[in-house]
Amino acid sequence: MPLEFEKKVADFIKENSLVDTAERVLLAVSGGADSTALLYVMHVLKTENILSSDLVCAHINHQLRGADADVDEDFVTAQARDLKLTITTKKLDVRGFARKNKLSIETAARQMRIETLLNIAKAGNCNSIATAHHKNDNAETVLHRLVRGTGFRGLAGIWPTRLFADDIRFIRPLLSVTRDEIIEYLKKRNLKWRRDHTNADCTYTRNFIRHRLLPALQQDCTGSLVEQLSELAASSRKFYNMVCNCANKAWPQLTDCPANVLKLNLQMFLTHPVPVKVELVRRSLTAIGCGQRDLTRLHFQKILRLAEQNVGGRKIELPAGFVVRREYGNLIFARPETISPHDELIGNSTPLQVPGKTKFGRFLIQAATLEADGNRIEKFKTEENNCIECFDWDKVKLPLTVRSRKAGDRFWPLGLDAEKKIGKFLTAAKVPHHLRRKLLVIEDSEKIIWLWPIRISERTRVTNKTRKILQLQIIDTGQSK
């Protein structure tokens, strides 16, 4: 007959629908007290037909504790075999990965562990991965986020379930029990477990919170601080769910995702309350691949201030090179800028073959001369392809060259009454940032005749008096050689 501890875990699993749709559950077992309790309680619930899911095990050897780590692996393997459960073990080079990627041991171990567990689950057709996080872990997580700076989403702590890649979920069946309850359960079941001496090393942030910060705060609290933080996390999760419902409704109407950026309509965005704004910003960052582990509350505050300031051209730089900027009624979220097709061309200029073809980096410029007549002129004037333009041959002073834009460039844009600096023209024309990075300059011996792909010059436009036409076409081949 199940013990009270096992019934409590079973109730939590049912209330949060942790394994309703799971055909196979992968149990992540380290050999410590928490994961040993997870292994046995899930096995009991399966044996008692409270759970119908098939159970399999995984053990990750981080190779951080020498021979002790190998003993842990043997211990978990023996436990799984005693319970007649299939087990997969993996050894990881955490130190090498941390050194190569300039990460802390904690972060490297976490990243490698999650990726490895997902791979094991996928290979074993497991729908869910069960980890042994409990109430104390949740309390420590909330405190850790408070120290770093967090919002209501961070206060939600550890969620009972979280969806990862390939529709595989991480589930936390022990999130309703405390560390003390786990130890008591193991003793009642006369179960042994492995002890990790590194868990007492307070140079690790999590251990410092567990062994020093949490006990110090508990001294000034009435009642259990772990329980109070757990209730705070549960309340925050409920609030966050309501915020998400609002964000779900707003998201399709105010976002646009061209190329490597995401545009968020500011007029609509600013109508929402702050919690919804924060969630919309978070989703925007996620959509462009910006991880949130290195983001703090200060980053979100800066983004919200940027949205509220009616000043274009300003930007906020985020960790890993991600950028948020305000541009013509939109908040733009951009990925780290890779090498532009123009970066390799800066400072270079190439003469154009007229007539003929000229290669400039990844661009192919085709030049041709045509006799003008009324029909031809009208056709060229209404051409919608901005990669093809026509010029009055008699107004062009050879030779022609192609180059990238440089500071101080001026030209006379078609339709305007005077020459302008290109920078001021682009601002007045509200040309977006991503398009400015694509600009090419076509010039003759005296002046710029085409700012590609934006506009040609008024000084070389085709008119009804044009006798001969210069036609230029610029093709982005996508290849620099």
N, C-alpha and C positions, 0 to 999 in steps of 0.2 A: 504494500500500500504506500502511495507517495507520501513523503514527509511534507510538513507545512511549507518549507522552503520551496520544494518542487511544485506545490500547488500555486504558490505565489508567482513563480516564474511562468507557469502554464497560463495563469490568468492574464499576466502581462502580454504574453505572446498572442493570446486570443484578442485582447482589447485593442492591440495595435496591428492586428492582422499580419504578423511577421512572417508566417509560413503558410498562409492560406493557399497561395498559388505555387508554392515551391515543391517541385517533385524530388529534388535532391538538395540537401544542405551541406555545405562544406564547413566543418568546424575548425577554426584556427586555434591550435593548441600549442602553447609554448612549454608547458610542463609546470608553470607556476600555479599558485593556489587558485587564481581566478579562472584560468582556462581549464584547469583540472575539474573545477566545479562545473563549468560549462559542459565539458565532455560528459560527465556522469549524469547531470540533471537532464540533458537532452536525450541521453541513452535511456534513462528511466522513463521519461515521457513517451519515448518511442515504444519501449517494452510494454508499457501500460496502455498502449493504443490511444494515448491522448494526442500524440502527433502521428501523422501518417507518412510524413516525409522520410525518404531514405537519408541516412547519415553517412558521410565520409569525413576523413580527417586530413589535415595538412599541418606540417611542422616546418617552420622556417628557421634555419640555423644561420645566425648573423655572423658567426665566427669572430665574435668580439671578446670571448672569455676563455679562449684556449680549450683545454681538455674539458672544462666544465660544460661548455656548449655542446661538445660531443656526447657527454653523459646525459644532458637534457634530451638530446635527440633519441638516444637509446631508450630513455625512460618513457617518452611519449610513444615511441613505436611499440614498446611492450604493452603499454596501457591499451592502445588501440587494438592490438592483436588479442588481448584478453577479452575485449568486448566484441571481438569478431567484426571489427570495422576496418575498411580499406584505408590505408594511410599513404600520403605522398610527402616526401621530405625533400627540401631544397637547401643547398648551402649558398650563401651570398657573400661577396667580397665588399662589405659595407665600407671599410676603411678606404679601399681603392676607389670606390665610387664617390665617396665624400671628397677625397683629395682631387680627383679628376674634375669634379663639378663645383669645387669650392663650397661645399656644404658642411654644416655641422653633422656630427655622427648621428644625432637624434633625427634630423631631417632626412639624411641619406637613408637611414634604416627604415624610416616610415615610408618613403617613396618606393624603395625597393621591395619592401614587404607587401605593400598594396598591389604593386604591379605583378609580383609573383603569385599572390593569392588569386588575382583575377585570371591569370594565365592557367593556374591549376583548376580553377572553377570552370573555365571555358573548356578545357581539355576533358574534364570529367562530367560535362553537361549538368553542372550545378547551377541552380537559379539564384541561390543565396549563399552568402558567406557569413557565418556567425562568429562574432568576436566577443570577448569576455568583459567589455566595458560595463562598469557598475556605477552606483550612485556617487561613490567617492571620486571616481574618475570624472564624472560629470561636474561635480563641485570644483575640482581642480581645474577643469577646462574653463569654466566660467570665470574663476579667479584669474587664470592666465590671460584671458582675453580682456578682462578689466584692467590688468596691469599694462597691457600693450595699447589699450584704447579700443573700444568697440561700441557697437550700437545694439539695437534690440535684437537683431539677427544673431549677433555673437552671444548675447545673453541666453539664447535658446540652448546653448551647450551642445551636448551630443544627442543627435536625433535617434529615436528607436530604429529607424531604417533610413538608408540613403542609397539612391540609385547611382550606379557607376556605369562604366562602358559595357556595351553589348547586353544591356538590360539585366545586368547582374547586380543584385542588391547586397549591401552590407547590413546585417541585422544585429541588434544588441539585446538578446533575451534577458540578460542579467541587470538591465538598467533600473530595475525596480528594487534591487537589493543592495545592501551596503557591504563594505569589506568585512566588517565584523560578522555579519550574517553568513558570508561565504565561508569564513574560517570555522564558524560553529557548525555549518553543514558538513564540511569535510571531516570534522572530528566525529560527528554523529554517524557518518557513513564509514568511519575508520579508513579514510583515504589518505594517501601520502602525496606530497608534491615537492617540486624542486624549488630551492631558494636561490635567487639571483643577487649576489652581493653588490652588484652595481646599482641596485635599486636604492641603496643607502647613500650613494654618492650625490651630495647636494650641489656639486658643480653643474649638474644637469638641472635645467629649469623646472621640469616636472617634479623631480625629487625634492627640490628646495620648497616648492609650494606644498608638497605632500607632508614633508617632515618638519617644516619650520613655520611657513606662513599660515597654513590652515590651523595647526594647533595653537599658534599665537592668537589668531582671531577668535578661535573657539573659547578662549579664556574669558573674553569679554561678552560672550553671547549667552542668552538664556535659551535653552533648548539646543537641538542639534543644528550646527551650521551646515552640515552636509545636507540635511533634510530641507533646511530653508533655501539653500542654493538650488536644490533639486526642484523645489516648488517654483522658484523664480524662473528656472529654465522652462518648466512646463507651461507657465503662464506666458512667457515670451514666445514659445512655439505657437500657442493659440493666437496671440496677437499677430505674429508673422504670417500665419495662414490667412488671416483676414486681409492683411496688406497685399499678399500674393493674389488674392481674388481680385482686388482692385487693379493691380498691375497687369493681370491677365487680360482684363477688359481693355485697358488703355494701350497695351503694347502694339497690337497690330495697326492702330490708327496713327501712331506718332513716330514710328521707326521706319527707316529705309536702309538697306544694306548693299550699296554698290561697291564692287571691287573689294579692297582691303579696309574699308572704313564702314562705320555705322553712323547714320544721321538720325538725330533725335529732334523732333520739331519742338522748338522752345515755347511757342505760343500755347500749345496744348500741354506741354510738360509742366509749365509754371502754374497751371490751374490745380494741380494735385497737392495734397498735404505732404509735409516733409517725409514721413515714413514711406509713402508711395514713391516719392522722388528718389529716395535712397535706393529702393528696390529696383527702380527703372535704371538708375545709374549702374547698379551692380550687374543687372542683366546685360546692359550694353557692353560693359567690360568683359563679361563672360563670353558674349557673342563674338568678340574679336580675339578671343584666346588669352586674355589677360588674367593670370592667376591672382587670387586674392590673399594668398598667404603673407605677402609682404606689404599689403595695403593696410593702412590704419584709418581710424576715424578722421584724422586730419586730412587725408587725401580726399575723402568724400566731402568734407566741409569745403575744401578748396573748389571742388567741382561744382557744388551747389552755389557757391558765391560767383563763380564764373558764369553760371547759367542766369543768375539774377542781374548781372552787370550788362548794361546795354552798350557794350564796347566790343567791336569785332577785332579779330586778329590776335587776341590774347590766347595763351595756351598754358596747360599744366603738364609737366613731364612726370610720368609715373615710373615705378621700378620696371626694369627690363626693357626700357625704351618706348613703352606705350605712351601715347599722347592724347590729351583731350583739349580741344580748342573750340572757340565760338566763331561761327562763320555764317553771316547772312541769315539770321533767324533759325539757325540749327546749332546744336551741340554735336561736334564731330568727335567720334572715338576712333582712333587710328592705331593700327599695328606699328611695330618698330619699322622705320623706313629702311627698306633694303636699298641696294645700289640702284639709283635711277639710271635709265638708259642714257641719260645725259651726263651722269657723273664722269664717265670715261671720256666725254667729249669736251668738258669744260676747258676753255682756253684754246681749243682747236678751231680751225676754220678750213673749209675745203672748197675749192673752185668747182662750179657747176659746169657740166658739159651741156652746151646749148647749140643744136639739139643733141640729145643723148641721155644716158643714165649715169647717175653718180651715187656711190655708196658713202654714207656718213654714219658710222657706227652701225646701229641696227636699222637705219632708215635708208630707203631707196628713193631717190628723187629723179623723176622722169621729166624731161623738158622737151617741148615741141613748139614749133612755130606754125601758125595757120593763117591763111588769108581770111580777112574779116568780111562779112556781109551782114545784112540786117537780121536774117534768120539765125545765123551762128551767134551773133552778139546776144540776142535775146535768150538763146538757149544757155549760154554760159552765165548770163546774169541770174538765171533762175536755178542754177545748179545747186542742189542741196547737200552734195557730198563735200564736207569741209576739208577733205584731203585733196581736192582739185580746185585750183583757182586760175583765173585768166587775167592778163595784164596787157595794157597798151604797149606794144613793142617799141614804138617811137619814143615813149616816155621812160624806157629802161636804159640805163647806161652800163653797158658791159665793162668788165666781167661781173658775173654773179657769183656769190659765195653763200655757203650755209654755215652756221655756227650756233652755239648755245647763247642764251641771253647773258648779258653782263651789266654791271652797275652803270648807271648813267645813260643807258640806251634811250633814244627818243625816236618817235615816228609819228606820222600824220594818219590817224585811223580813218578808215572809210566812213563817211557820213558826218565827220566832225569838221570844225571850221579852222583848226589850227593844229600845229604839232604839239605833242605831249610827251612827258616822260612815261616810259612803259609802265613803271610801277604805279603811278597815279592813274593811268588809264585802266589798268587791271583792277584797281580798287574801286574806281567809279563804275566799271562794268560788272562788278561783283563776280569776278572770275574766281572760282573756288581754288583752295590751296593745292589739291591733287592735280588740277589741270595746269596750274602755274609751273609745276615741276616738269611738265611735258613740252614746254615751249621750245620751238626752234625759230631762228631768225634767218630769213632770206634777204640779202641786201645786194644792191648793185654798187657801183663805184662811188656813189654819192649818198645813198639813203637806204633805209629799210623799206622793202616793198611788201613783205609778208611776215606777220607774227603768227606762225603756225601753232595750233590750229584755230586761232581766235579771229583774226581779221587781217585783210590786206590794207595797203596804203591808198589814201584818197588820191595821191599824186600819180599813181599808175593805173587807175581804174579804167575800165573799158567804157567807151562812149559811142554814140552813133557816128562820130567822126573817126573812130579807130579804123585804120586800114589793115593793120597786121596785128596778130595776137600771139602773145607768149603764154602757153599753157604749162602749168607746173602741177605735178601730182606727187605727193609724199606718201609713201607706204611704209608702215611699221612692220618689218619682216619678222620681228621677234628674235632675231639672231644678230649678234654683233660682229660676226665674221662671215 
